[in-house]
Amino acid sequence: MPYSLHTGTNETLEFRQDRFTRILAIVIIIIGGLAFALGALLLAAGEISDVSLITAGGGLMFLCGGLLSRMQLKRIPARLIFRSDMGCLQIEDSDGQTGELGFGDITGVTMRLRGRRRYIAALLRRNGAWWDVCDFNRKANAESMLRKLDNFIKGARLRNERYPALSTEQIHIHTTDERTVYRWQDRHSPFAALIILLLFTGVALAGLGAAFQNDWLPMGYYVVGGLYGAFMAYAIFSIIRGYLLDNFIYIDQYKIASGRVARGRELKRNAGSKHSLELSKLKSIQFSFDSIAGVQRIFVMDQKTFETIDAQHNSTGQFGKFFGIIKASLTGFRIVMFGLNSVQILALEVHLRREARRRGAQIE
């Protein structure tokens, strides 16, 4: 997890992205760039062999992996600051946007398990969601941090309910008597799209090198070429779809629903949705911040989903977590939050909960 305690006093606890994680990404980029350059020079010199193909492909994979890691670090908060004087957790995103999560929304602390040896110290929110703070290899260290966080929050000078304001620059909101609609663009940046395409290219080059090395000809070339073509087609399709479609969520008197609609097209009253849940069955709307997740999500839950998600939080491994999420998705639904940072997602979650209550849902 990319956070470590930077400073700690009676007034503030400041967690910053771990320096080692940032440096490691840079090292991977340098190694990948050098390996790719070497492989490219060999190929340019006419040395088409398993060594040159694997070197170039492997280097390109490392280079793109490091760049994607750096981009991921920019999608999560740069700093998490616990403020006793403000009675809140101050969240500072990498793009400079800030928001607050009031201690009044925090009911306690909890320990989550990732895999078998990663103990995550997290805050437990009133609606059942969590917020990751930092993790440890040893359980005793995690328990010590949990006590520090719990004592700090309980001893804070203020305890209020502060939440970030929902920015209408990223999320368009349209409210009528019948329903409230939230729309936002979900497109990948051109730079991220280029990195993904280059990553697939690196995999293809390394695959061709392996086929060359093991004399899997010509079948190996056909297999690698077919997989590469499929990956490229899917990546390009996803990018184009991201530019052409908007994500939407709407809440009316009967249900909460989400889906996609063509950009610039009005969302009609009877428009179809990919997922929906009746307000009478709605149990919770949660954004749980996972600091190493590739993409953050908002969960819309009925009672069964709420119980399943709560159980998988305490899973002892990724296997249990994965199948817990799959099982939960059968009755509730997830909204993948591309294009929004953690402050914006938290603000959207709070706004959705308030709007659902206003429309008659019995939720926290």
N, C-alpha and C positions, 0 to 999 in steps of 0.2 A: 504494500500500500504506500502511496507517495506522500505520506504526512508524518512529521515528527514534531515533538514539542520544541519550540524555538525559545520562548521565554515563559516564565511562570512566576507570578506574584499573587498577592492577595486580591489585587484588582483585575488582573487579566491573565488569561492563559492563551498563548498564541501558538497555533500549529501552522507550519508551512510545508509546502511540498518538499519532500526529501531531496537533498542535494545529490545523493548517490544515484537516485532514480534518474534525475535529469542528466547527470554526467554519463551514466551508463548508456542512455539513448544516444548521446553525442558520440561516444566511443563506438557504438554499433554502426552509426552512420559513417564514421571515418573508415572503419574496417571494411564495411560493405563497399564504400566508394573506391577504396584502393584495390579491392579484389575485382570489382567490376572493370576498373580501368585496365588492370592487368589482363583480364580475359578479353576485353575489347581489343587491346593491342595485339594479342596473339591471333585473334580472328582477323584483324585488319592486315596482319602480315601473311595471311593465307594458311595459318596453322589451325585448320578445322579438325579438332580432335575432341575426345571426351574430356581432357583436361581443360582446354580452353572454354568449351561449352559449360561445363560444371562451374568453373571459376567465374565466368561472366554471369551465369544465372544465379549462382549462390550469392555472389557479391551484390547483384541487383536486389535479391530478396532481403539481404541484411540491410541494404541502404533504405529500401522502402519500409521495412519493418521499423527501423529507427525513426524515420520521418513520421510514420503513423503514430509511434509512441509519443513523439514530441507534440503532435497534434492532439492526441488524447489528453496530455497534461494540460493543454490550453483549454480543453472543454470543461475541466473541473475547477473548483475554486483554488486560487493561488494561496489563500490564507483562510483559516478558521480562527476567529478571535472570540473567546469567552469574555464578556464585559460585565463586571459586577455592578458598575455604576449605571449601566443601561438595562441590566437585567435580561440580557439576550446573548445569543450566539450571532456574531457579525460575520457574514459570509462575503468574501471579496473574490469575485471571479477574475480570471486572467485578463479579461477585456476591460477591467476597471469598474464594472458594475457591482454594486454592493446591495445587500439585503440583510434583514434581521429575522431570526427565529427566536421569539421570546421564550424565556424560561417557563412562563406559564403554560406553554404548549408541551413542555417536557415533563413526563411523569417519572422518569428515572433513567437509569443506565442499564445496559444489557451487554452480554458477551455473545458474539456470534462465532461460529466455526466455519472456516473456509478450508476445504480439504481436511486433513487430519492433524496438521500442526500449525495452523495459522489462527490465532485468537484475536478477534476483532473487538475493540472497545467502541461501543456505539451508544448513542442517545436513543431512548425510547419515547416516541411521541404519543400524544393523547389519543390519536386515531388509530394507533397500532403500528404506524410506520416507524422506521428507524433512520438514524443519520450516522454513518460511519465517521469515526474520528481518526483512529490509528490502529495498527495491528502489531502483533508480537509473535515470536516463535515460541515463547514460554508462557504458559498459562498464568504463572505467578506475576509476571510483569504486566499482563493484561489486567489482572485483578487489582494490582496496585494503581494502575491508571484509572480504572473504574472508580476506585475509592476517591482518588484525587478529583475526578470530574464531579462525582456525586456531592462531595463536601463543598466544592466550589459553588455549584448551583444552589445547594441548600443554604449556603452562607452568603449568597449575593445580596447586595443592598436593595435591589429591586427585583421584582418577579412579575413581569407583565406579559401581554400577548401581542408581540410585535411581529408583523409579517411584511414581506416586500410588496410594494405596489405592482400591480399588473401593468406592464408596458404595452400600450396600444400601438407602439411602433412595430413590434414583432408580431403581436396577436391582435387581430381585428375582432371586435365584439359588436354584435348587433342584437339588441333586445327589443322584443315586442311583447304584447300580452300573451301570445300563444307560445313563444319559445325564446331562448337565448342561444345564439350561435357564436362559436369561437372558430376563427380560421387563421392558419399561419402557413407560411411556405416551408417546405420540407426538402429543399434541394441541397445537394452536396456542393461544396465549393469546387471550382474547376481544378484547383491544385490537388485537392483530395482525390478527385476523380482520376487525375493523371497518375498519382501515386499508386492507386489501386490497379490501374491498367498496366503500369510498369511492373508491379508485383506479380501479376499473372504472367507477364512476359518473362520474368526471372524464373518462375516455376517451370515454364515451358522450355526455356533454354537448359535448365538443369535436368529436366526430364529427357530432352534430346541427348544430352551428354551421357546420361545413364543408359539410354538405349544404344548409343554408339559404343560405350564401354563393354556392354554385355552382349553385343552383336544381336540385338533384338530388331533386326532389319528384315523387311521393311515394316513389319507389323508395329514395332515400337513407335515409329514415326507417325503411323496412322492414328494410334491410340493417343499419343501426346498431342498431335495436331487437332484431333477431334475434341479432346478435353479443353485445349487452349481456346479453340473456337467457341465452345459452349460457355466457358468462363467470360470471354470477351463479350459475347453477345448479351449475357446476363448483366454484366457490368454496364455496358452501354445502354441497355434497356432501362436499368434502374436509374441511371443518370438522367436520361431523357424524361422518364416518368416523373422524376423529382422536379424537373423544370416545368412540366406541363400541368401538374396536379397540386392542389392545396389539401392539407389535412383539415378536417373539421370535427368539432364536437358540438352537439346541441342538446339542450335540456328543455323539454316541454312539460306539460302537466302530467304526462304518463310515463315517460322514459328518458334515459340518457343514452345517446348513440354517438358513434364515431365512424369515420370513413374518409373517403377522398372524393374531391370534386374538381372538375376542370378549372384551371386558373382563369379568373375573369367571368366565370359563369355563375349566375345566381343560384343559390341553394334553395330549391323549391320546397314547398311545405311537405310534399309527399315523396321527397327524394329518398332513395334507398341508402342504407347504411350497412357497413361491413359488420359492425357489432352493435348490440343494444341490450339494455337491461331495464326492466320496469322499475320505476321509482319505489313501488310498494315492496320490491324485493331487494332494493339497494341497502347494503350494510355499511360499506365504507368506500371512500375514494382516497387512495394513498400514493404518495411519492416517497419512496425510500431511497435515500441517496447511497449508492454503491460506488465508492471512489475508484474502483478498478474495472467497472463495467464499461464495455465499449460504448454502449448507448443506455441512457437512463429511460425509465418507463414510469407511467402512471397506471396503477391497477384500479379497476372498477370492479367491486366485489359484491356478491350476495353472501349469505351466511356460510354456505358450503365453501366458497372460494376463500373467504376470510379465514376460516379454520384451517384450510389446507396451506395457505400462504404462511400463516402463523406457525404451523408445524414445520414447514421447510426452512424457516428462518433458523431453526435449531438443528438442522440436519448436520450430520457429522462429515459430509463429503459432498463433492460436486454431483455425484450420481443421484443422491437423494434429492438435492436441490433441483436438478434438472427435471426429474420426473414429478416433483412437487409442483413446479411451474406448469408443466404440460397438463397435469391433472386439473390444476386450478383454471387453466384457460378454457376448459370444457364448459364451465358454468359462468364465469365472469369473463372479463377481457382485459387486454393490455393495450396501452397506447404508446407506441414507440416515439420518443421525443427527439427526433433529429432536428437540428437547426436551432435549438433553444439551450441556453446554459442553465445551470442548476438554480440560480436565483429566479429566472423566468419560469422554470418548471414548478418551483415551490409556490410562486405567486399564482400560477394557473391552478394548481391543486387546491389552494385555499379558496380561490374564487369559485371553482366548481362545487366545492362542498357547501359554500354559502348559498349559491344559486340553487343547488339541489334541495337544501332545506327550505328555501323560500318557495319552491315549487311543491313542497309537501313531503319530501323524503325524510324519514326518521333516521338520521345518521349523526355521528359526532361532528 
